[in-house]
Amino acid sequence: MNSEVDVHAYVQDLEKHLQLTLFGGRVADPEGAVLLVRGALAEGDSERAENLADATRRLAATTPDHPDMAAAADHARGLVDQDAALLERVAVRYSATGARATALEDAGRSWAGQGDQRSAEAMLRQAYDLYEELGSAEGAARVRAWLRTVGTRLCHWTHAD
């Protein structure tokens, strides 16, 4: 039995479930919508990412009482367009700390991709602090790796006596 195939199938099933829940049931889940777009982009499927960003925008229009959904629609658009400035602006609009951290991380990654190391470092440091506050070791580790790519190393351990 090939575990890699099983994991891929599992991830595809989860994605289908999340899409049905979000867009079929019109459930406002800003972080889920952004995760779907991030996943499509990670797989190199820009067409799917574009479609998901459009679906997120439509969902945000039908849930005006959920301001984080509008932020997620702009977050998704910023990811698709690699618009670092938009991603940076979106981060302050989120009420949820996790969503804010993700938007800051995405802004930092986008700035790094554009060669703006200073802006990238500033966004990534803010994301790191939020992931630390949330106790998200995965998020903090991911951001530390990105910080290293822009020339910054963070000490995340302490010396024992």
C-alpha positions as CSV (number, residue, x, y, z in Angstrom):
1,M,0.0,0.0,0.0
2,N,1.5,3.4,-1.1
3,S,1.0,5.8,1.8
4,E,1.8,8.8,-0.5
5,V,-1.1,8.0,-2.7
6,D,-3.4,7.5,0.3
7,V,-2.3,10.9,1.8
8,H,-2.9,12.6,-1.6
9,A,-6.4,11.0,-1.9
10,Y,-7.1,12.0,1.7
11,V,-6.1,15.6,1.0
12,Q,-8.3,15.7,-2.2
13,D,-11.3,14.4,-0.2
14,L,-10.7,17.0,2.5
15,E,-10.5,19.7,-0.2
16,K,-13.8,18.5,-1.8
17,H,-15.5,18.5,1.6
18,L,-14.3,22.0,2.4
19,Q,-15.4,23.4,-1.0
20,L,-18.8,21.8,-0.6
21,T,-19.2,23.2,2.9
22,L,-18.0,26.7,2.0
23,F,-19.4,27.2,-1.5
24,G,-22.3,24.6,-1.5
25,G,-23.6,25.4,2.0
26,R,-22.5,29.0,2.0
27,V,-20.8,28.7,5.3
28,A,-18.6,31.7,6.1
29,D,-15.2,30.1,6.9
30,P,-12.6,32.7,5.9
31,E,-9.5,30.7,6.8
32,G,-10.9,27.6,5.0
33,A,-11.4,29.6,1.8
34,V,-7.8,31.0,1.9
35,L,-6.4,27.5,2.6
36,L,-8.1,26.2,-0.5
37,V,-6.5,29.0,-2.6
38,R,-3.1,28.4,-1.0
39,G,-3.4,24.7,-1.7
40,A,-4.3,25.3,-5.4
41,L,-1.3,27.6,-5.7
42,A,1.0,25.2,-3.9
43,E,0.0,22.6,-6.5
44,G,0.7,25.1,-9.3
45,D,-2.9,25.1,-10.4
46,S,-3.5,28.9,-11.0
47,E,-6.8,28.3,-12.8
48,R,-8.3,26.5,-9.8
49,A,-6.8,29.2,-7.5
50,E,-8.5,31.9,-9.6
51,N,-11.8,30.0,-9.5
52,L,-11.6,29.6,-5.8
53,A,-10.8,33.3,-5.3
54,D,-13.8,34.2,-7.4
55,A,-16.0,31.8,-5.3
56,T,-14.7,33.4,-2.1
57,R,-15.6,36.8,-3.4
58,R,-19.1,35.7,-4.3
59,L,-19.5,34.0,-0.8
60,A,-18.3,37.3,0.8
61,A,-21.0,39.2,-1.1
62,T,-23.7,36.9,0.3
63,T,-22.4,37.1,3.9
64,P,-22.1,40.8,4.6
65,D,-22.5,40.2,8.4
66,H,-19.2,38.4,8.4
67,P,-16.5,41.0,7.7
68,D,-13.7,38.4,7.9
69,M,-15.2,36.8,4.8
70,A,-14.7,40.1,2.9
71,A,-11.1,40.1,4.1
72,A,-10.6,36.5,3.0
73,A,-11.9,37.4,-0.5
74,D,-9.2,40.1,-0.7
75,H,-6.7,37.8,0.8
76,A,-7.5,35.2,-1.9
77,R,-7.2,37.8,-4.6
78,G,-3.9,39.0,-3.2
79,L,-2.5,35.4,-3.3
80,V,-3.6,34.8,-6.8
81,D,-2.2,38.2,-8.0
82,Q,0.8,38.0,-5.7
83,D,-0.1,41.5,-4.5
84,A,2.0,42.0,-1.4
85,A,0.5,45.5,-0.6
86,L,-3.0,44.1,-0.7
87,L,-2.0,41.1,1.5
88,E,-0.5,43.6,4.0
89,R,-3.7,45.7,4.1
90,V,-5.9,42.6,4.5
91,A,-3.9,41.5,7.6
92,V,-5.2,44.3,9.7
93,R,-8.8,43.7,8.7
94,Y,-9.0,40.2,10.1
95,S,-10.5,39.9,13.6
96,A,-9.0,36.4,14.0
97,T,-5.3,36.2,15.1
98,G,-4.6,33.1,13.0
99,A,-6.0,34.7,9.8
100,R,-4.0,37.8,10.5
101,A,-0.8,35.8,10.9
102,T,-1.5,33.9,7.7
103,A,-2.1,37.2,5.8
104,L,1.1,38.7,7.2
105,E,3.1,35.5,6.2
106,D,1.6,35.6,2.7
107,A,2.5,39.3,2.4
108,G,6.1,38.6,3.6
109,R,6.4,35.8,1.1
110,S,5.1,38.0,-1.7
111,W,7.4,40.9,-0.8
112,A,10.3,38.4,-0.8
113,G,9.3,37.2,-4.2
114,Q,9.4,40.8,-5.4
115,G,12.9,41.3,-4.0
116,D,11.8,43.6,-1.2
117,Q,13.7,42.0,1.6
118,R,13.1,44.8,4.2
119,S,9.3,44.6,3.7
120,A,9.4,40.8,3.7
121,E,11.3,40.7,6.9
122,A,8.9,43.2,8.6
123,M,5.8,41.2,7.6
124,L,7.4,37.8,8.5
125,R,8.5,39.0,11.9
126,Q,4.9,40.1,12.7
127,A,3.6,36.8,11.5
128,Y,6.1,35.0,13.6
129,D,5.1,36.9,16.7
130,L,1.5,36.1,16.1
131,Y,2.2,32.4,15.5
132,E,4.2,32.3,18.7
133,E,1.3,34.0,20.6
134,L,-1.0,31.3,19.2
135,G,1.3,28.5,20.1
136,S,1.5,27.4,16.5
137,A,4.9,25.7,16.2
138,E,4.2,24.8,12.6
139,G,3.4,28.4,11.6
140,A,6.4,29.7,13.5
141,A,8.8,27.2,11.9
142,R,7.5,27.9,8.4
143,V,8.0,31.7,9.0
144,R,11.5,31.1,10.4
145,A,12.4,29.3,7.2
146,W,11.1,32.2,5.1
147,L,13.0,34.6,7.3
148,R,16.2,32.7,6.6
149,T,15.6,33.1,2.9
150,V,15.6,36.9,3.4
151,G,18.7,36.8,5.4
152,T,17.4,36.8,9.0
153,R,17.9,34.1,11.5
154,L,15.8,33.9,14.7
155,C,17.0,32.2,17.8
156,H,14.0,30.1,18.9
157,W,15.7,28.2,21.7
158,T,17.3,29.0,25.0
159,H,20.5,27.8,26.6
160,A,20.2,25.4,29.5
161,D,22.0,26.3,32.7
